[in-house]
Amino acid sequence: MNIARRRGMARARVAVARKLAVILHSMWADATEFRFGKEPVHLAA
């Protein structure tokens, strides 16, 4: 909402879409699965 107040709603939408795209691309690149919730994530060390 800070971006929307400063720069307008259109830029805020683009910022959210870009953030989501970056997250999804990184998930796709390393083949991680989406996990909804607050379960602890066990990473392979």
N, C-alpha and C positions, 0 to 999 in steps of 0.2 A: 504494500500500500504506500510505502514511502516513495517508490518510483512513480506510482500513479499520481501522487500529490505533486511531485516535483516536475515530472516530464509529461504526464498525461496518461490516460488509460490505454491508448494504443501501444505506447512503448512498454508499459507494464505487461501487457499481454504477450508481446514479443519476448520480453525478458523471461517470463515464466515458461513460455514454449521452448526457448533456447535452453533453459536450465533442465527441463524435462528431457529434451533431445540429447543433451550431453550425458545425463544419467542413463538413459536407455541405450545410447551408443556404447557406453563403457560396459554395461551389463551384457550387451550383445557381443562385444569384442572378447570378453573373458568368460563368456558362457555362464554367468551367475544367474540364479533364479531369483525372482521377486518374492520377498517374504513380507507379508503384511502383519503388523503387530509389533510388540515390543519384546519378543523373545530374544534372548542373548544369541548372538551370532558366533558360531564356533569356526574360527579360521584355521586352516591347515598351516602348521608352522614349519 
